[in-house]
Amino acid sequence: MQSPLFAHSEQQTQERYAVQNPQMLRVTLEGHDDILARKGAMVAYQGLVEFDGEIQTSGQRRARAGTGEGLDLMRCHGQGTVYLANLAQYIHVVEVEQDGLTVDSSYVLALDSSLSHQVVAVDSQYGISGSGKYQLNITGRGKVALMTSGQPLMLQVTPDRYVNADADAIVAWSNGLRVQMQAQTHSSGVWRRRGNTGEGWELSFMGQGYALVQPSELLPPQNAVIGQGLGAQYGMGQQGARGQNQGNVWS
C-alpha cells in the first residue's frame, strides 16, 4: 500500500516528551516515572501502560468548587509509549524549574507527577467587587505540556518593558512576574467590553520573565464550552463570571 499518509509515521527520539507533530505529544514511560494527563487525552499507546483516575485532595476539591479552576487528570503508568492530543490544539513542552509557572488549567495537557499545583487568585487593579481571575500555580522541577489554539507568541517582560494581554488569550506566565487584572475604572462599565471595541479584561505583567499568548480568545471552535453564564461573554477568562470572584491562594 502506498499513500502520502506514510509521511506522518512515528518520529524516533530519545526524549521522554516528544512533540510528534504540532498537535500530538508522545510520552515514554519507563515504569518509575508516572505522568498526569488530561482525562480522555490518550489517542493511542504501545506497551504495558495503565490509566487510572487521579484522586484530588480535599484542598483541590474545595478550590475547584469555589473557583472553577483545577485539573481533571488521569495517571499514566507502566512501560511503553503514550500518545496524547486534545481537539487538535498545538502542543508545547515547557521545562518547569525553580521559578515555577502560572497557567490557565484549560491549556494543560500533561505534566510530570512530581510537580505540585495549586489555585491562586489574580486581583483586579481597582478592587472592584466580583472581579479577579483564578489560575494554577505549578511548582517543582519537571515538564508540562501546554496546548494553544494556533501558534502562540512568547512575550518577554523586563523591568522597563511591561506587557498587557487579553485575559482570554493569555495561556501562561512565569511566577516571578507581578500581575494585575484591569478594566474600566468604574463599576458600571466593568462588566461590558470597552466601549464598542470588543475589548474587556486584561492582565498587566511587570518584572522579569515571560508571558505566553495564543492567537485566540477562546478555546477551539469545535463546539467547545467556553464558560458558564453571562460572564463568559465579557472577556473574563474560561470560567466566566463564576470564576472571577476575588480570593486568596487555596490550599
Residue, then its C-alpha position, 0 to 999 in steps of 0.5 A: m500500500q502506498s499513500p502520502l499518509f506514510a509521511h506522518s509515521e512515528q518520529q524516533t527520539q530519545e526524549r521522554y516528551a516528544v512533540q510528534n507533530p504540532q498537535m500530538l505529544r508522545v510520552t515514554l514511560e519507563g515504569h518509575d516515572d508516572i505522568l498526569a494527563r488530561k482525562g480522555a487525552m490518550v489517542a493511542y499507546q504501545g506497551l504495558v501502560e495503565f490509566d487510572g483516575e487521579i484522586q484530588t485532595s480535599g484542598q483541590r476539591r474545595a478550590r475547584a468548587g469555589t473557583g472553577e479552576g483545577l485539573d481533571l487528570m488521569r495517571c499514566h503508568g507502566q512501560g511503553t509509549v503514550y500518545l496524547a492530543n486534545l481537539a487538535q490544539y498545538i502542543h508545547v513542552v515547557e521545562v518547569e524549574q525553580d521559578g515555577l509557572t502560572v497557567d490557565s488549567s484549560y491549556v494543560l495537557a500533561l505534566d510530570s507527577s512530581l510537580s505540585h499545583q495549586v489555585v491562586a487568585v489574580d486581583s483586579q487593579y481597582g478592587i472592584s467587587g466580583s472581579g479577579k481571575y483564578q489560575l494554577n500555580i505549578t511548582g517543582r522541577g519537571k515538564v508540562a505540556l501546554m496546548t494553544s489554539g494556533q501558534p502562540l507568541m512568547l512575550q518577554v517582560t523586563p523591568d522597563r518593558y511591561v506587557n498587557a494581554d487579553a485575559d482570554a488569550i493569555v495561556a501562561w506566565s512565569n511566577g516571578l512576574r507581578v500581575q494585575m487584572q484591569a478594566q474600566t475604572h468604574s463599576s458600571g462599565v466593568w462588566r461590558r467590553r470597552g466601549n464598542t471595541g470588543e475589548g474587556w479584561e486584561l492582565s498587566f505583567m511587570g518584572q522579569g520573565y515571560a508571558l505566553v499568548q495564543p492567537s485566540e480568545l477562546l478555546p477551539p471552535q469545535n463546539a467547545v464550552i467556553g464558560q458558564g453564564l453571562g460572564a463568559q461573554y465579557g472577556m473574563g477568562q474560561q470560567g466566566a463570571r463564576g470564576q472571577n470572584q476575588g480570593n486568596v491562594w487555596s490550599 
